[in-house]
C-alpha cells in the first residue's frame, strides 16, 4: 500500500489527499453548474461571473498589486536597512491586513456608505443609511489600531529578546 501511495505521489506530484480534495471540489462545482443550468437564469449568472473575473483580473488586481508594491517601497524608504539585516518585526503585514479588511468592508457596505437606494432602504427597514459611513470609519480605525497594538507588542518582545541575547553573549 505504501508503494502505491508513493507511486501516486510521484506521478501526481502531491499528496493523494490533495487529488481527492480536488475531485470533491470539481464534483461540487459540477453539481452547482447542473443546478444553475436547470434554472433559466444561467446566462445572467455566467455574465456576472465573467464580469467579476474580468473586473478582478484586469482592473482590481493590478491596482492593489501596485498599492502593495508602493507600500513596500514606502516602508523601505522610511526605514532603510542594510541588505544583510532583516527588520525585527516587518511592518508591512500589519498594514496589509487592516487595509484588506477596509477594502472588503467597503465593497460589502458600499451601497449603504454612499446611501444608494435611500428611499427603498428606509421603506423596507424604517431606518436611514446615515450610520453606515461612520460605522465603517469606526471599524477601519479599530482594525488599524488593533494592528498597531499587535505590532507594538511584537516589536517590544523582539527588542526584549534581542537585549536578553546580547546580555547573555556578553556575560
Protein Blocks (a to p, Z undefined) as FASTA:
>chain_A
ZZmmmmmmmmnopafklmmmmmmmmmmmmmmmmmmmmpmklmmmmmmmmmmmmmmmmmmm
mmmmmmmmmmmmmmmmmmgcdfkbccfbacklmmmmmmmmmmmmmmmmmmmmnopaklmm
mmmnopafklmmmmmmmmmmmmmmmmmmmmmmmmmmmmmmmmmmmmmmmZZ
